[in-house]
Amino acid sequence: MLSASCGTLLDDIEDIVSQEDSKPQDRHFARKHVVPKVRRRHTQKYLQEENSPPSDSTIPGIQKIWIRTWGCSHNNSDGEYMAGQLAAFGYKITENASEADLWLLNSCTVKNPAEDHFRNSIKKAQEENKKIVLAGCVPQAQPRQDYLKGLSVIGVQQIDRVVEVVEETIKGHSVRLLGQKKDNGKRLGGARLDLPKIRKNPLIEIISINTGCLNACTYCKTKHARGNLASYPIDELVDRAKQSFQEGVCEIWLTSEDTGAYGRDIGTDLPTLLWKLVDVIPEGAMLRLGMTNPPYILEHLEEMAKILNHPRVYAFLHIPVQSASDTVLMEMKREYCVADFKRVADFLKEKVPGITIATDIICGFPGETDQDFQETVKLVEEYKFPSLFINQFYPRPGTPAAKMEQVPAQVKKQRTKDLSRVFHSYNPYDHKVRDALIKYSNLFERD
């Protein structure tokens, strides 16, 4: 195999020996030519300089690494795992990009702007002569893009090998690990959950309970990267939660591309997992659920309401609706109708007092008419979602929606602005402020 200086891309990291590397027998016969250095005694500064390798050294484990992550909480968890493994090996994780020897760029493929930022960061790293390792959904979904050529890539299911990829990149090799993890032909959830981690917030542990999903939404590029549903076993997730609490964490955030679909590939379901996790949450700690699509929570509404009412579980659920037009939802292949979403939202609002329901809206999906958009506006005005993620539609390469007739850019932009204006027109927490003031007033009157 040739080194990266020869322009050859190595398909895997196993058994890499470049032509520049000395062979074991060469190192053995060269030993007689080694002349020991004379150290200056009692000179601490000299000793420090002698023991510090030069900044351009290819000795692995001594370099400074800057990690940048874009996208969802699943991606952020992956970034924390990679940082933990690199730090455990001896690399210094730095917040200063300019002083880093290597940039690890962990990408998101959901929208065009996120990929643009990723591409610009690669260009900047090259201009500053930084070593580069790419991770996340962009290179996993589209590894043959021109701007990724010649660069090291680690796939979303290979993050437990990040040290190897960084080590070879430091040496000057280009390595790509994009394979899927399988056990007896069955796709696994991803990297081990017991890996070391450097949390951005030391009090919050983000746990991915599964990777991939069961849907095939026409606009989604993430499916190309994360693939079909693959869930972690319940016992592994419970062990990870216990370990996190022992390390001082006081909140667990569950994440995945669709938490509601958890377990359907391994013969279990989300409520079963949640009850197991609730059993190990210590006093004063909390559990927060991630995003779930409407179809996979409909059959568990009663159990989900009980779990969300538990004192150690946040009364919060993220349920994306995307559009209030059944016609648009059908074009999106979302596998539910607006009535399904309303049934979930209405049931949980009735059974879980004070619940916060977050949702997502895509403005300007191909074929969306003014009437379709107005239906979405009415839904937002009716439910007054306290947390609303408004997204202008971006056609992602390789998705069916990219080939559909597009809504004019100016119309998409205007609809995004109009919906944002509706969101800012109401105060969803007024009732809570009022209740708090009444409670405070009653306490004051008693005194």
Secondary structure as the mmCIF struct_conf table of DSSP 4:
data_model
#
loop_
_struct_conf.conf_type_id
_struct_conf.id
_struct_conf.beg_label_comp_id
_struct_conf.beg_label_asym_id
_struct_conf.beg_label_seq_id
_struct_conf.end_label_comp_id
_struct_conf.end_label_asym_id
_struct_conf.end_label_seq_id
HELX_RH_3T_P HELX_RH_3T_P1 ALA A 4 CYS A 6
TURN_TY1_P TURN_TY1_P1 GLY A 7 GLY A 7
HELX_LH_PP_P HELX_LH_PP_P1 THR A 8 LEU A 9
STRN STRN1 LEU A 10 LEU A 10
BEND BEND1 ASP A 11 ASP A 11
TURN_TY1_P TURN_TY1_P2 GLU A 14 ASP A 15
TURN_TY1_P TURN_TY1_P3 GLN A 19 GLU A 20
BEND BEND2 ASP A 21 ASP A 21
HELX_LH_PP_P HELX_LH_PP_P2 SER A 22 LYS A 23
HELX_RH_AL_P HELX_RH_AL_P1 PRO A 24 PHE A 29
TURN_TY1_P TURN_TY1_P4 ALA A 30 ALA A 30
HELX_RH_3T_P HELX_RH_3T_P2 ARG A 31 HIS A 33
HELX_LH_PP_P HELX_LH_PP_P3 PRO A 36 ARG A 40
TURN_TY1_P TURN_TY1_P5 ARG A 41 HIS A 42
HELX_RH_AL_P HELX_RH_AL_P2 GLN A 44 ASN A 51
BEND BEND3 SER A 52 SER A 52
HELX_LH_PP_P HELX_LH_PP_P4 PRO A 53 PRO A 54
TURN_TY1_P TURN_TY1_P6 SER A 55 ASP A 56
TURN_TY1_P TURN_TY1_P7 PRO A 60 GLY A 61
BEND BEND4 GLN A 63 GLN A 63
STRN STRN2 LYS A 64 THR A 69
BEND BEND5 GLY A 71 GLY A 71
HELX_RH_AL_P HELX_RH_AL_P3 SER A 73 PHE A 89
TURN_TY1_P TURN_TY1_P8 GLY A 90 GLY A 90
HELX_LH_PP_P HELX_LH_PP_P5 TYR A 91 TYR A 91
STRN STRN3 LYS A 92 ILE A 93
BEND BEND6 GLU A 95 GLU A 95
HELX_RH_3T_P HELX_RH_3T_P3 ALA A 97 GLU A 99
BEND BEND7 ASP A 101 ASP A 101
STRN STRN4 LEU A 102 SER A 107
BEND BEND8 VAL A 110 LYS A 111
HELX_RH_AL_P HELX_RH_AL_P4 ASN A 112 GLU A 127
TURN_TY1_P TURN_TY1_P9 GLU A 128 ASN A 129
STRN STRN5 LYS A 131 GLY A 136
HELX_RH_AL_P HELX_RH_AL_P5 CYS A 137 ALA A 141
TURN_TY1_P TURN_TY1_P10 PRO A 143 ARG A 144
HELX_RH_3T_P HELX_RH_3T_P4 ASP A 146 LEU A 148
TURN_TY1_P TURN_TY1_P11 LYS A 149 GLY A 150
BEND BEND9 LEU A 151 LEU A 151
STRN STRN6 SER A 152 ILE A 154
TURN_TY1_P TURN_TY1_P12 VAL A 156 GLN A 157
HELX_RH_3T_P HELX_RH_3T_P5 ILE A 159 ARG A 161
HELX_RH_AL_P HELX_RH_AL_P6 VAL A 162 LYS A 171
TURN_TY1_P TURN_TY1_P13 GLY A 172 GLY A 172
STRN STRN7 VAL A 175 VAL A 175
STRN STRN8 ARG A 176 LEU A 177
HELX_LH_PP_P HELX_LH_PP_P6 GLY A 179 LYS A 181
STRN STRN9 LYS A 182 ASP A 183
TURN_TY1_P TURN_TY1_P14 ASN A 184 GLY A 185
STRN STRN10 LYS A 186 ARG A 187
HELX_LH_PP_P HELX_LH_PP_P7 LEU A 188 LEU A 188
BEND BEND10 GLY A 190 ALA A 191
TURN_TY1_P TURN_TY1_P15 LEU A 193 ASP A 194
BEND BEND11 LEU A 195 LEU A 195
BEND BEND12 LYS A 200 ASN A 201
TURN_TY1_P TURN_TY1_P16 PRO A 202 LEU A 203
STRN STRN11 ILE A 204 SER A 208
STRN STRN12 ASN A 210 THR A 211
BEND BEND13 GLY A 212 GLY A 212
STRN STRN13 CYS A 213 CYS A 213
BEND BEND14 LEU A 214 LEU A 214
TURN_TY1_P TURN_TY1_P17 THR A 218 TYR A 219
BEND BEND15 LYS A 221 LYS A 221
HELX_RH_AL_P HELX_RH_AL_P7 THR A 222 ARG A 226
STRN STRN14 ASN A 228 ASN A 228
STRN STRN15 ALA A 230 SER A 231
HELX_LH_PP_P HELX_LH_PP_P8 TYR A 232 PRO A 233
HELX_RH_AL_P HELX_RH_AL_P8 ILE A 234 GLN A 246
TURN_TY1_P TURN_TY1_P18 GLU A 247 GLY A 248
STRN STRN16 GLU A 251 THR A 255
BEND BEND16 GLU A 257 GLU A 257
HELX_RH_3T_P HELX_RH_3T_P6 THR A 259 ALA A 261
TURN_TY1_P TURN_TY1_P19 TYR A 262 GLY A 267
HELX_RH_AL_P HELX_RH_AL_P9 LEU A 270 VAL A 280
HELX_LH_PP_P HELX_LH_PP_P9 ILE A 281 PRO A 282
TURN_TY1_P TURN_TY1_P20 GLU A 283 GLY A 284
STRN STRN17 MET A 286 ARG A 288
STRN STRN18 MET A 291 MET A 291
HELX_RH_3T_P HELX_RH_3T_P7 PRO A 294 TYR A 296
TURN_TY1_P TURN_TY1_P21 ILE A 297 ILE A 297
HELX_RH_3T_P HELX_RH_3T_P8 LEU A 298 HIS A 300
HELX_RH_AL_P HELX_RH_AL_P10 LEU A 301 LEU A 308
TURN_TY1_P TURN_TY1_P22 ASN A 309 ASN A 309
BEND BEND17 HIS A 310 HIS A 310
TURN_TY1_P TURN_TY1_P23 PRO A 311 ARG A 312
STRN STRN19 VAL A 313 VAL A 313
BEND BEND18 ALA A 315 ALA A 315
STRN STRN20 PHE A 316 HIS A 318
STRN STRN21 GLN A 322 GLN A 322
BEND BEND19 ALA A 324 ALA A 324
HELX_RH_AL_P HELX_RH_AL_P11 ASP A 326 MET A 332
TURN_TY1_P TURN_TY1_P24 LYS A 333 LYS A 333
BEND BEND20 GLU A 335 GLU A 335
HELX_RH_AL_P HELX_RH_AL_P12 VAL A 338 LYS A 351
BEND BEND21 VAL A 352 VAL A 352
TURN_TY1_P TURN_TY1_P25 PRO A 353 GLY A 354
STRN STRN22 THR A 356 CYS A 363
BEND BEND22 GLY A 364 GLY A 364
TURN_TY1_P TURN_TY1_P26 PRO A 366 GLY A 367
HELX_RH_AL_P HELX_RH_AL_P13 ASP A 370 TYR A 383
BEND BEND23 PRO A 386 PRO A 386
STRN STRN23 SER A 387 GLN A 392
HELX_LH_PP_P HELX_LH_PP_P10 PRO A 395 ARG A 396
TURN_TY1_P TURN_TY1_P27 PRO A 397 GLY A 398
BEND BEND24 THR A 399 THR A 399
HELX_RH_3T_P HELX_RH_3T_P9 PRO A 400 LYS A 403
BEND BEND25 MET A 404 MET A 404
HELX_LH_PP_P HELX_LH_PP_P11 GLU A 405 PRO A 408
HELX_RH_AL_P HELX_RH_AL_P14 ALA A 409 PHE A 423
TURN_TY1_P TURN_TY1_P28 HIS A 424 SER A 425
TURN_TY1_P TURN_TY1_P29 PRO A 428 TYR A 429
HELX_RH_AL_P HELX_RH_AL_P15 ASP A 430 ARG A 446
#
